[in-house]
Amino acid sequence: MSYLRFTPLGIRGTGNLMQISELLLYDASGNPIPTENSEVVSATGDSPAAEVPANAFDGVTTNKWLDPTFSDAELIIKFLDPEGTSGETREVTVGSYNYVTGNDATGRDPVSWTIEKSDDGFTWEPIDVVYGFVPDTGRNVEATATPREFPTAFPPVLDTLWFDNPDFISPLAVVPNGSVDFFVDAMFATDLSFMVEGGATVPAVDEDVTSVPFPDDSDSKVTLTLSRDGASIQAPPMTVRTVTPVTRTVNQVRFTPVKRRSSGDIQLSEFQFFDSYGDLANPVTPTDVLDDNGTNAPDAGEGALKLIDGDITTKWYSGNSAPITFVFPEGTTIGAYSFATANDFDGRDPIQWVLEGSSDGGLTWDYIDSMLGLSYPTPTARNTFTQEFPLPADGTMTPWITWFTIDFSSVATVTPGGVAELDWTVENADTVTILPEPGEVANHDDFAEVTVNEETTYTLTASAATGNRKATAAVKAFLPLPYDGTLDYPNFDNGGGIIVNGTAEILNAFGNFPNDPDAARLRITGLANGQNNSAFYYEPVDLSGGFSTSFTAEITASGLNGADDLVFLVQNTTQGEFYVPNGQTPDPTTSGPSMAVVIDTYKNDGDLGFSTVKVIVNGELIQQVDLSEFTDDINMYYYAGTPGEFYSDAYFLHDPVGGGTGYDLQIDYYPGALTVTMEGATILDRVPVDLGATGSAVLDSEGKAYVGFTGRTGGLSQNGDILNWYFTTEGIVPPANGLALTGYTFDMAATPATLTLTWDSTTGMFYDVTSSTTLGDWSPVMEDIEATGSSTSVTIDLPGGPAGFFRVEEVPAP
C-alpha cells in the first residue's frame, strides 16, 4: 500500500470528541514502521491548532490528534518515496497496528473503526473493521498489549438505515397493513437482507430502497443483516406495527398516559386529530379539553387547552398521569391522531398510552387505540410532532391489562399449602390465560384462589383476536423466610418474607440501570406523583436487645432533586405489615408508635438542607443532619444555580440514570443509642433512642415490632430503590463510648500537687495524657493507659512552672 486510511466509527463514551496520541504501524515481521518520509492528511475533520491529525503519526506520544466530530473524521497517511521527486509515493507492507491513547478523557478513545489501503489515494480497499474494542484505560499507553493483525475476513459497516418515509423519524413505525420501504447505505457489504419476525427474508439493495412486506395487524421486528466473506453484522432491530385503519364516530376522546420516558409528570405542546389516516389536510379540532384530575386547570398557563391552541410553543403540563378528555361536536369522525413534544425535559414525554372514545358524552367508553406492548420512541427533539397514528380495527389492538395482583399486590408471602388470591381486569382481549393455574379464564374481570406450595410466578397472557399482539403481566408468590436472628437479601431475586404495599414492587430494572447488578430490587416508589408505598418483613421481630441493619439505597429522579423521602421504619401500627404512610412517619395517635430513619430528598420548612437524614420517634424529630456536611465521603450532585434561586448552592442525593452509585447505609441500635453511617461516614452518632422506653414504647409487650421501608412522592417523583438489605439482632453490643472528659479535680495540698482526670472510655482501648503550655507543642505525661471500663480515671503530678493545659488522647495498643 502507498496510503492508509483510519476512520473512527465509535468511541468509548458519549459525545463526539475522539482522540488518539499515536497510530502505531508495524511491518510483516513486527518491526515498527518509522514515521519519517510520510505525510499525514485529513480529508475531513476540524481539529484544534495544537491537536491536528499530523500528531497521530509523528513518533511522539505526548501530543495527540483530537477531532471534535469523530463521525466526520478520517486520518490518511501517505507514504513518500525519499528518493523520488516531491510527492511520489513508496509501497509499504503493514502487517499489524495499534494506537496510543490520549492524555485524558477515556471516553474519547476509539472503540470501533475501519482501516483501508490504497495505491493511488482514490481507490480504497478495506483491510480491517473493528466493532466494540475495549482499549486500555491508561493514558498515553498502547490501546492493546499486542498489535492487532489484519484478519482474513471482517464484517461490513452499516452507514445508514431508515424508513423511507420522513414521517417515521424513529426505529418504530405504525403503518397500514402491507409493505414498508427501507433505505440502506452500507460499506464493504456483499450480501444484504431483511428478516421479518414471523415473515420472510427479503434481499436488500445497497444505496437504494427495499420494500419489505409485514404480517397484517401485528407487531413485528425487522432485522437487517450485512455480510462479507463469511463475516456478518446485524443492525439493531426496527419495529413495525401494522394496522387496519378505521374511523370512529365520537363526541369525546380520552387520552391516558401509561408510561413516560423517565418521569412521573407529563407535558405536550399540541394534540391533533384527523378525519382519516393520511388526510393531514383535514384536521379535526376539539372544542374543549377536560383535565379534572390534573395539576393545572385547563385554562391555566400550562393547562390542557394549550393542546388545541395551534401554537407549538405553548404546552400542557400535569404533575400526575391523570387522563385528559377532548370534546368534539356530536357525531364527529376521526381516523388518526398525532401529538407534539413540549419545549423541555424529554423525560416527561409519553411513550405508552391508551386512547378511548365515547359517543354518549363520557357515560361509556370504547378502547380505540393504544401504544401498549411497545414503548414508542417519542422524539427527543423539542417541539416536534410524532408520526400520524391510524386508528386500528376492533379485535386487533394490544389488550390492556389494567389490573393483575396476588393478594392485592405484585408479590405475596404465602406459607406452604396456603391460599393466595389472584385478581385481574383485562380489556380488548380475545383470550386470557393465567399459568401455571388457573389456565384460560372465561371472565376477563374476575378473581381466583390458588394454593401455593412453592415459590411460584403467575403469568397472565392476554391475546388479541387477530394478529400477534399480546400483553403479559406477572405476579409472584414467595414462601416466607423464617426469622432466625438474621434477614439477608443480597438482592431481591428471592423476596421471601417481604410484603409490598401500594405500588411498591420487586422488579429487575437492569434494562434501565445497566451499571447495577442484573438482579431484582425492592422499589418503594417509582416515577409517579402522589405515591404512598411500603414494604415490610411479614412478621414482627424481637428488637428488645437491639439490631444492626445495612442496605443500599438508590435514588433516581428525572429532575434536579428527588421527592419526598425513603424511610427505614420500625413500627407497631394497627395495620402491621400492611401499613402504608399517610405522612413522613405514622401518626402515633391514629396509627401507632414508630421509629424512623428518614432519607429526605426535598427541602421543606424546617429541613436543614435539600438532602437530610432524620431520626423521628413517634412523630417527634429527635435529630437531623444536612448531608452537604459530608461531601468528602458522600457522592452528591452540586447545583450552583443563581443567587436567590430556590435550588441555588445545593447538594442533592441523586444517582445517574443507569445506576452504579447507590448509597450504603448502616443503622446500629442498642437500647438508648442509635447510630447511622452513610458511605462509611458516621452522620448521626449515638442519638438518644430507646424503643422500649416506658410511656413511649415502639416495641410491643414482647419487645417486637415490624421492620421495613416506606416512601412517598408528592408533586415531584423519584425512584426509591433498595438494592439489598441485611438485618440482624444477633451479636449486638453496646456502642463504644466517645472520648469525653467527664471530670477533673486538683489537690493543691498534696506534695507535689496533683490532678485527677476522668473520661468516658472503651474497654480494650488505650490512652495517653499529654500537656502543653501553648496549646501547640504537646509533651507526654502518662502513656499507654488501659481503659478500666466505660470510665477511666488517673492521677498525675502537676509540674512546676507556668500554667498549662492537659489533654487525653486515644492511642493504638502498645
Disulfide bonds with the S-S distance in Angstrom:
none
